[in-house]
């Protein structure tokens, strides 16, 4: 893996009121707007009063086969998931029956995250990338779907999407590998933002390594996973070796978790120009699709459906929602 330092584009695009921590890390403030349903529920129950301030998913049309080429020559042939689509404006503007704007005072919250600003490739989880904020937006917008559910996050990084999940979930299992003090940092970030979570939500931080087979998980972890209903992950597809392990880990979870409803994967397609293709391609994304379809169809029949979820939902966090952000859903 590369020894070069890499840095997320987020910090150049948006001012997160970042300050320096004593240990050399940074602490950034990620401001978000509460969705109205979540805001109303919180206000009505007189909970979560701290941390708020007032301010004016369809099947792949063409599958990889016979060497991994998509039948129409493109890896972008994943159909839209109509069930997940919703026609809304970028800022979630609502109209009344006469077509006039409904102006609402927005309630904002702030998540404080300690993170690194730049790392080597094997420690990119210490940073925050756009996919995490896209996934956080999705969870906020569809919070009713995740309400009182048990959620497992894979490759949690510094914990931002697990923290957002804790706003509505019954329990969140926040996992990553234990290198570079990552698990300790996740726990510190969860503690730092504990006032934002649903008081009935239990958040657990534990290690889950993609390279470890499900049968080799500890009995404790297996027990914790048995009633997981949703798996979420963001920005875990960037290195082919890690992607191979990630797909095998997903396969194990899809086979072994009896209550699992869906897996959501958020990522940004990163393009490079190759002489072989004489075009700009997204190699990491395309490698993931090839590996997934190869595993999914290895017995001659597709066991799971891979759908592309519409990203036409409001942006609740402050970041640049670029067109190359992708949200995928895997389900039975």
KAKA-V322287 format. One record per backbone hydrogen bond with DSSP energy under -1.0 kcal/mol. NH is the residue of the N-H (numbers start at 1). CO is the residue of the C=O. Records with the same first field share a line. If there is no record, write none. Layout:
NH = CO  CO
//
This chain:
6 = 119
12 = 9
13 = 9
14 = 10
19 = 27
21 = 25
24 = 21
26 = 115
27 = 19
28 = 113
29 = 16
30 = 111
32 = 109
33 = 316
34 = 107
39 = 35
40 = 36
41 = 37
42 = 38
43 = 39
44 = 40
45 = 41
47 = 42
53 = 108
55 = 106
61 = 77
65 = 69
69 = 65
73 = 70
79 = 59
81 = 308
84 = 81
92 = 89
96 = 100
99 = 96
102 = 94
106 = 55
108 = 53
109 = 32
111 = 30
113 = 28
115 = 26
116 = 126
119 = 6
123 = 120
124 = 121
126 = 123
127 = 124
132 = 129
134 = 130
135 = 131
136 = 132
137 = 133
138 = 134
139 = 135
140 = 136
141 = 137
142 = 138
143 = 140
145 = 142
148 = 168
149 = 146
151 = 171
152 = 230
153 = 173
154 = 232
156 = 175
159 = 156
163 = 159
164 = 160
165 = 161
166 = 162
167 = 164
168 = 165
169 = 165
170 = 149
171 = 149
172 = 202
173 = 151
174 = 204
175 = 153
179 = 177
182 = 179
185 = 181
186 = 182
187 = 183
188 = 184
189 = 185
190 = 186
191 = 187
192 = 188
193 = 189
194 = 191
196 = 193
198 = 166
201 = 198
202 = 170
204 = 172
206 = 174
208 = 176
212 = 209
216 = 213
217 = 214
222 = 218
223 = 219
224 = 220
225 = 221
228 = 225
229 = 150
230 = 150
231 = 262
232 = 152
233 = 264
235 = 266
243 = 239
244 = 240
245 = 241
246 = 242
247 = 243
248 = 244
249 = 245
250 = 246
251 = 247
252 = 248
253 = 249
254 = 250
255 = 251
256 = 252
257 = 253
260 = 257
261 = 229
262 = 229
263 = 330
264 = 231
265 = 328
266 = 233
267 = 326
269 = 324
272 = 281
274 = 279
278 = 274
279 = 274
281 = 272
286 = 282
287 = 283
288 = 284
289 = 285
290 = 286
291 = 287
292 = 288
293 = 289
294 = 290
295 = 291
296 = 292
297 = 293
300 = 297
303 = 296
305 = 331
307 = 329
308 = 79
309 = 327
313 = 311
315 = 90
318 = 31
322 = 320
325 = 322
326 = 267
328 = 265
329 = 307
330 = 263
331 = 305
//
